[in-house]
């Protein structure tokens, strides 16, 4: 049986979690219209709460992508959690 390419954020190792959080910050900061600098710990807490599903793509170049099904849920959770910390 082949392993599923889908993984919850909570099931990946802490090193990869840190990298994923940084990538999420880069992608979502502009969408959230944050008025102040949000601490790293707040980003980490928000992503952990959302626990998005990631897709490991291992075709030609390995990549980790956010599953489309998790995108809106993650955006809503980030909006709620990060705007309350401002």
Buried (B, 14 or more C-beta within 10 A) or exposed (E): EEEEEEBEBEEBEEEBBEEBBEEBBEEBBEEBEBEEEBEEEBBBBBBBEBBBBBBBEEEEEEEBEBBEEBBEBBBEBBBEBBBEBE
